[in-house]
Amino acid sequence: MKQTFLGLIGIMITTMVLTQEMQATPMGNETLRYEIVYHWGMIWKHAGDATLSLHKTADGGYRSELTGKTRSWADKVYPVRDTLRCTMNAKMQPLRYEKITHEKDYYARDEIVFSYHYGDTHAHCTRYRKRGTTSIDLSAKTQAYDMVSVFYMLRNLDYSELSRNKGYTTIIFSGKEKEYLTIRYKGVENIKMRNGSQRQAHHISFKFTQKGGKQSSDDIDAWMSTDAARIPLLLVGKLPVGEVKCYYKE
């Protein structure tokens, strides 16, 4: 998985879903906002912002959108305007996923259409590029997710049932391949937020791998709120130079 600006935000919202079947808790409309901070040595720079929204639809399902953009100073170096969209049914199973990447001179769009058959998940993935359009079909013998829908299942987990440092794995369809997300629970910690406040959070580390066990990104650390909302409060991801920190904006 390429660790682009919005890709890192996407990783944050896929931190806590297991392969076990879970019942989705009904949810209302909401909007979560994040500040993306670049950190290298003594440098702390607010580089961008992201917004994750959820809206109920007339048919009882849900529509979610995650947008990310760089701030004006970063636009002069590498402008980013990225969007992830997802449509889900009443059980919060993904039905359609769209990823729009617009980073500097690069533009691309991926679309995934999900279907289900006797417990298996199937997906028809179409990738739109300047050089042409390609399609691929993916399948998994369990529930699979995209980079947005997986977020909304994390609130159904019982953290007291998770064993510390044990690996749990689920499947993500990224648009061109099937990836495996493995998470490890590190326990409850106190963290410092961007505004200086202290929050109690569940600490999780995780990684993405491809078929054969090849790691597709560096390990990521995330901290989730310990209340019933299970809001991602902080993500830390490594970059070739420095790191990026994504803070929930309280």
Helices and strands as residue ranges (DSSP letters): H 5-12, E 30-40, E 43-56, E 62-70, H 72-75, E 81-88, E 94-103, E 106-117, E 120-129, E 132-140, E 144-145, G 149-156, G 159-161, E 167-173, E 178-192, E 198-209, E 220-225, E 232-238, E 243-248
